[in-house]
Amino acid sequence: MTFLKNKKIKNLILIFFGISFVILIIVISNSSCGIRHISILNDINNYEKSEDPEFCEELLEKIDLFNEQCSPKVEILDCG
């Protein structure tokens, strides 16, 4: 009887660590440069449709931060 309890506890621990590992991978991939690059390109397309100056300023800040941390570099927009 105690053997089955120990086996269940070991399985629960393995499942917990497996789920934790998957969550860690997802968090790391969400902050990756590739995903941020795609997000910025999507934002640029949205800006070109709306031409909202406030959105452009926010987008410029994202682009500057991206260009400091990642490559390829994204061309700076002209908000004027």
N, C-alpha and C positions, 0 to 999 in steps of 0.2 A: 504494500500500500504506500509506504513512504517512497519507494522507488518511483512510482508513478507521479507522485507530487514533485519530486526532484526533477523528473523529466519535463513536467509541465512548466516548472519554474525556469528551467534552462531554455525551453522553447520560447517562453514569454520574453526572456532577456534577449535572446537572439532576434526575435521579431522587433523588439524595441530598438536595438542597435541598428537593425536593417532599415527601419523607417527613419531613424535619425540620420543615417548616412544619406538616404535619398533626399531628405529635406535639405541637408547641407549642400549637396550637389546642386539642387535647384536654386538655392540662395546664391551660391557662387556663380552659377551661370547667368542669373539675372543681373548681376553687376558687371558682366563681361563687356568688353569693348565692342564686340560684334553686335550684341543686342542693343547697346546704346547707340551705335552707328545707325542701325536700321530705324530706331525710334526717332533719331534726329532727322533722318531723310523723310520719314513720314510727317514729322512736324513741319518740315520745309514745304512739303506738298500742301499741307493744310494752310500754311501761311500764304502761299501763292494764290490760294482760292479766296481767303478772307482779307488779306492785306491789312490785318489789324496791327497797328503800331505797338500796342502793349504786348501782344503775343510775340512780335518780332524781337522786342527787347529781352523777353524771357528766353526766347530761342537763342539769341546771341550769347547769353550767359551760359546756356547749356553747351553751345558750340565751343566757347572759350575753354570751359572746363574739360570738355572732351579732347580738344586739341592739345591741352597740357598733359593729359594722362594717356592718350591712345594714339594710334595711327591706323588707318590713313587719316590725314588731316581733312577737315571739312571746311569748305570755303565760307568765309564770313559774309553774311548777308548785308545788303544795303537797305536799311529800314526807312530811308528818306523817300 
